[in-house]
Amino acid sequence: MSPARLRSLPVAALAVAALLATAAPAVQAAPTTEAAPAALAAAPDIPLANVKAHLTQLQSIATANSGNRAHGRPGYKASVDYVKAKLDAAGYTTALQQFTSGGATGYNLIADWPGGDPNQVLMAGSHLDSVTSGAGINDNGSGSAAVLETALAVSRDRLAPDKHLRFAWWGAEELGLVGSKYYVNNLATAERSKLAGYLNFDMIGSPNPGYFVYDDDPVIEQTFKDYYAGLSIPTEIETEGDGRSDHAPFKNAGVPVGGLFSGADYTKTSAQAQKWGGTAGQAFDRCYHSSCDTTANINDTALDRNSDAIAHAVWTLSAGTVTPPTGTVFSNAADVAVPDNGAAVTSPVSVTGRTGNAPSALKVAVDIKHTYRGDLVVDLLAPDGSAYRLKNSSGSDSADNVIATYTVNASSETANGAWKLQVRDVAAQDTGYIDSWGLTF
């Protein structure tokens, strides 16, 4: 994160055209569904191990280049090259946007995922540079690595969202948001108007973390708040970095912005320590802008939660207009215990009074209370017994509860009949129960 608001530094007048590819890959259908071209699955779990592997690489790059990854230094260009190679291999269209600041060449890396509406572009980004005094692993390897892994998850899932997805890694943020200002200032007015939103992630793995959400745009803000409410984690409005990171140029240009932050050199209060854990009276990141900002300066739990929240926002906000589901709701609020490492259990919902088949975008709202949601496999069972996978198990997803709404292409199924939510706990030690669930026709 930039230390304070600074005046723009000189940059070369080199513009990069927007990258708007038109070929959209097919969405992977659910195992028992013949096709689901319009139904977007819930966001996947972002493996913490993968995010940390990127941080290890950024640390190695810094170590090999005088201990930093700062603008104009070899460590920064090596960082850009590492991220670009990952994206190129995953099928992105990438471009390096070059600028000059302080007499040194800087780079923004822009990556576009094929497809989506070119007139509705959702961006997610982070600054990739460090200060000269350290490797910058929390500030801002953490945001850069999580955005990279989210982009790679888009590729793994062959996501085909309604909006066009674009990811960015900014240069020279620590010198006054130079790279992101250059990008925004060199976008033609028509291209700028196509930006449906920009999500910024700067410092999301602080060792004494808080959970802060930007309050600049109500839809984006609520998307993040809803995610954390589902984990029963309270959030606060982000104020420490307001105007000090790469969302500021977008906001000033009229683009809706939002993001997450885990704290820098502000001190955690007793009230914050009580609700989030950690140490009161100590900075959220005691190594902020220091040589000790290494891979040892990361809180794994915060990094894991925030990485998953990024994916949730990208999946949610790229899927057209975010509106509550409409229609008739059939639900069951009776608790059903889920045996620890045991057999699958079901909760039934009887659908009556419908004609024809179920919709191609059937909404399945799920509320499962559990102390380790990664243990759970969740399926929707149609009246004829066909199974639609809603959630796979994951050994790295240690968060509590499954509170989500899934979309299923159930158009081949008769609407009326007994639908069931099936839940199985596939690992030992943690327990829970189905709290409630429902279908919206």
Secondary structure by P-SEA (a helix, b strand, c coil): cccccccccccccccccccccccccccccccccccccccccccccccaaaaaaaaaaaaaaaaacccccccccaaaaaaaaaaaaaaaaaccbbbbbbbbcccbbbbbbbbbcccccccbbbbbbcccccccccccccccaaaaaaaaaaaaaaaaacccccbbbbbbccccccccaaaaaaaaaaccaaaaaaccbbbbbccccccbbbbbbbcccaaaaaaaaaaaaaacbbbbccccccccccaaaaaaaccccccccccccccccaaaaaaccccccccccccccccccccccccaaaaaaaaaaaaaaaaaaacccccccccbbbbbcbbbbbcccccccbbbbbbcccccccccbbbbbbbbbbcccccbbbbbbcccbbbbbcbbbbcccccccccbbbbbcccccccccbbbbbbbbcccccccccccccccc
